[in-house]
Amino acid sequence: HLMNGSIWLESPIKTDTSIKKKGGPGTCFYFTAKLGIGKPLKSLKPSGDMTVLKNKKVLAVDDNPINRAYLKDLLAKEGMNIEIVTNADAVINVLEDARTNDMNYDLLITDSQMPDVNGFMLVEKLNRKNLSEQLPIMMITSAGVRGDSKRCQELGIDAYLTKPIQPSQLFKAMLLIFDPNFEHKKDISLITKYTFNDQSNPWKLLVAEDNPVNQKLIKRILEKAGHEVLIAENGVKVLEAFEQSSYDAILMDIQMPEMDGYETTIKIREIEKQSGKSIPIIALTAHAMKEEVNRCKTVGMDGYVSKPIKTEELFDTLEQILDQKLNNTAKSFKDKWY
């Protein structure tokens, strides 16, 4: 209704005797909406030399036919030679044949969620059979969990990207793998979406941290990803900054002089009772024990990141909590109108 549209469904009557298949032919859902004209799309390709990808021989595995068709079309348009299989056993067979005939592949792209043998199990098998030697591997996942990045590095995986994957990110990852002169080439152990500084929706973050070294580290990590960062060295400074401006989230060190993270969070939550708003607060803690995690939750924090700070863990936590905030806001908005 908010978009001047409507939604409806059409479904056969369950008692129709002509429907013999279990569950019937299914239900068709329809909707209409009146939308504005969107902004021009950014280029789907990165600024690097795309010619280095031409004629590269790529083997991909995915059990989803739609994903296979999309990936094949995307890479073929760049002149890459791509072969796609549906399961892990097929990957092993293809690579063994390639080794026998001395026709090796330049890149393996594997989905992480596959039946029977998932992406991680596949790479473990390839390592045992020495089929992954000199073969760059890119893992694509729809459900990244904490610890995946570390496991990728242990298995020798070169890139780890999450769905829905943007073509620009996919190509940038390939350029990092194939072109040592690519502008984003760094001494990185694992290529992830955070490797690329193309953050289209930057966050404004307040970071509470009294240690100068940690201040520089976290500020560099966040600003490198395109976000705006203000550092406050203690709880008193945090409260001053919080009352003077608005932020998307606060990264709160637990142990600080004058006013620690717990006390600061309690005071912020008291202030918010007047406005009805709630800013996400994420603890930065060197002691992520159960008791401390529970205390963070008790005083009103939304999550925690353990020290020493790991880039993937930091961004995963921020994205998860900020996405949750966005979903809650959308739900609240919908409840107001319906």
Solvent accessible surface area in square Angstrom, and as a share of the most:
residue,aa,sasa,rsa
1,H,162,0.72
2,L,83,0.41
3,M,109,0.49
4,N,117,0.60
5,G,19,0.18
6,S,57,0.37
7,I,131,0.66
8,W,110,0.39
9,L,99,0.49
10,E,98,0.44
11,S,56,0.36
12,P,50,0.31
13,I,129,0.65
14,K,168,0.71
15,T,114,0.66
16,D,62,0.32
17,T,129,0.75
18,S,83,0.54
19,I,46,0.23
20,K,188,0.80
21,K,168,0.71
22,K,208,0.88
23,G,61,0.59
24,G,22,0.21
25,P,106,0.66
26,G,40,0.38
27,T,56,0.33
28,C,74,0.44
29,F,141,0.59
30,Y,87,0.33
31,F,151,0.63
32,T,72,0.42
33,A,36,0.28
34,K,148,0.63
35,L,130,0.65
36,G,73,0.71
37,I,179,0.91
38,G,62,0.59
39,K,185,0.79
40,P,129,0.81
41,L,163,0.81
42,K,147,0.62
43,S,85,0.55
44,L,101,0.50
45,K,99,0.42
46,P,15,0.09
47,S,95,0.61
48,G,17,0.17
49,D,74,0.38
50,M,31,0.14
51,T,100,0.58
52,V,42,0.24
53,L,0,0.00
54,K,125,0.53
55,N,99,0.51
56,K,54,0.23
57,K,55,0.23
58,V,0,0.00
59,L,0,0.00
60,A,1,0.01
61,V,2,0.01
62,D,14,0.07
63,D,58,0.30
64,N,59,0.30
65,P,84,0.53
66,I,134,0.68
67,N,48,0.25
68,R,53,0.19
69,A,65,0.50
70,Y,105,0.40
71,L,20,0.10
72,K,109,0.46
73,D,76,0.39
74,L,24,0.12
75,L,0,0.00
76,A,54,0.42
77,K,149,0.63
78,E,28,0.12
79,G,28,0.27
80,M,7,0.03
81,N,82,0.42
82,I,24,0.12
83,E,72,0.32
84,I,36,0.18
85,V,19,0.11
86,T,63,0.37
87,N,70,0.36
88,A,4,0.03
89,D,85,0.44
90,A,24,0.19
91,V,0,0.00
92,I,13,0.07
93,N,86,0.44
94,V,27,0.16
95,L,11,0.05
96,E,57,0.26
97,D,85,0.44
98,A,9,0.07
99,R,120,0.44
100,T,114,0.67
101,N,95,0.49
102,D,119,0.62
103,M,116,0.52
104,N,99,0.51
105,Y,21,0.08
106,D,49,0.25
107,L,0,0.00
108,L,0,0.00
109,I,4,0.02
110,T,0,0.00
111,D,9,0.04
112,S,6,0.04
113,Q,79,0.35
114,M,18,0.08
115,P,90,0.56
116,D,138,0.72
117,V,22,0.13
118,N,44,0.23
119,G,0,0.00
120,F,14,0.06
121,M,76,0.34
122,L,0,0.00
123,V,0,0.00
124,E,55,0.24
125,K,56,0.24
126,L,0,0.00
127,N,54,0.28
128,R,169,0.62
129,K,88,0.37
130,N,100,0.51
131,L,14,0.07
132,S,20,0.13
133,E,126,0.57
134,Q,167,0.74
135,L,17,0.09
136,P,30,0.19
137,I,3,0.01
138,M,0,0.00
139,M,0,0.00
140,I,13,0.07
141,T,1,0.01
142,S,71,0.46
143,A,57,0.44
144,G,43,0.41
145,V,94,0.54
146,R,151,0.55
147,G,44,0.43
148,D,15,0.08
149,S,20,0.13
150,K,136,0.58
151,R,90,0.33
152,C,0,0.00
153,Q,81,0.36
154,E,122,0.55
155,L,30,0.15
156,G,50,0.48
157,I,3,0.02
158,D,52,0.27
159,A,0,0.00
160,Y,16,0.06
161,L,1,0.00
162,T,37,0.21
163,K,59,0.25
164,P,132,0.83
165,I,27,0.14
166,Q,95,0.42
167,P,20,0.13
168,S,17,0.11
169,Q,19,0.09
170,L,1,0.00
171,F,3,0.01
172,K,21,0.09
173,A,0,0.00
174,M,0,0.00
175,L,0,0.00
176,L,1,0.00
177,I,36,0.18
178,F,38,0.16
179,D,17,0.09
180,P,97,0.61
181,N,134,0.69
182,F,9,0.04
183,E,111,0.50
184,H,43,0.19
185,K,90,0.38
186,K,102,0.43
187,D,153,0.79
188,I,65,0.33
189,S,86,0.56
190,L,9,0.05
191,I,11,0.06
192,T,7,0.04
193,K,49,0.21
194,Y,39,0.15
195,T,27,0.16
196,F,6,0.03
197,N,86,0.44
198,D,49,0.26
199,Q,64,0.28
200,S,70,0.45
201,N,110,0.56
202,P,80,0.50
203,W,36,0.13
204,K,64,0.27
205,L,0,0.00
206,L,0,0.00
207,V,0,0.00
208,A,0,0.00
209,E,3,0.01
210,D,53,0.28
211,N,62,0.32
212,P,88,0.55
213,V,111,0.64
214,N,38,0.20
215,Q,35,0.16
216,K,152,0.64
217,L,78,0.39
218,I,1,0.00
219,K,73,0.31
220,R,174,0.64
221,I,26,0.13
222,L,0,0.00
223,E,75,0.34
224,K,102,0.43
225,A,9,0.07
226,G,33,0.32
227,H,8,0.04
228,E,102,0.46
229,V,15,0.09
230,L,81,0.40
231,I,40,0.20
232,A,3,0.03
233,E,74,0.33
234,N,10,0.05
235,G,0,0.00
236,V,54,0.31
237,K,89,0.38
238,V,0,0.00
239,L,27,0.13
240,E,80,0.36
241,A,11,0.09
242,F,33,0.14
243,E,119,0.53
244,Q,149,0.66
245,S,43,0.28
246,S,89,0.58
247,Y,22,0.08
248,D,49,0.25
249,A,0,0.00
250,I,0,0.00
251,L,0,0.00
252,M,0,0.00
253,D,8,0.04
254,I,9,0.05
255,Q,125,0.55
256,M,17,0.08
257,P,71,0.45
258,E,141,0.63
259,M,22,0.10
260,D,48,0.25
261,G,0,0.00
262,Y,14,0.05
263,E,78,0.35
264,T,0,0.00
265,T,0,0.00
266,I,82,0.42
267,K,78,0.33
268,I,0,0.00
269,R,40,0.15
270,E,90,0.40
271,I,64,0.33
272,E,13,0.06
273,K,142,0.60
274,Q,164,0.73
275,S,71,0.46
276,G,72,0.69
277,K,154,0.65
278,S,70,0.45
279,I,13,0.07
280,P,6,0.04
281,I,0,0.00
282,I,0,0.00
283,A,0,0.00
284,L,1,0.00
285,T,3,0.02
286,A,62,0.48
287,H,87,0.39
288,A,44,0.34
289,M,118,0.53
290,K,155,0.66
291,E,124,0.56
292,E,31,0.14
293,V,41,0.24
294,N,75,0.38
295,R,130,0.47
296,C,4,0.03
297,K,158,0.67
298,T,113,0.66
299,V,23,0.13
300,G,26,0.25
301,M,12,0.05
302,D,74,0.38
303,G,21,0.20
304,Y,52,0.20
305,V,0,0.00
306,S,26,0.17
307,K,42,0.18
308,P,109,0.69
309,I,22,0.11
310,K,115,0.49
311,T,46,0.27
312,E,40,0.18
313,E,22,0.10
314,L,0,0.00
315,F,4,0.02
316,D,67,0.35
317,T,11,0.06
318,L,0,0.00
319,E,46,0.21
320,Q,133,0.59
321,I,16,0.08
322,L,21,0.11
323,D,77,0.40
324,Q,106,0.47
325,K,76,0.32
326,L,122,0.61
327,N,96,0.49
328,N,84,0.43
329,T,78,0.45
330,A,59,0.46
331,K,122,0.52
332,S,62,0.40
333,F,97,0.40
334,K,112,0.48
335,D,81,0.42
336,K,160,0.68
337,W,146,0.51
338,Y,153,0.58
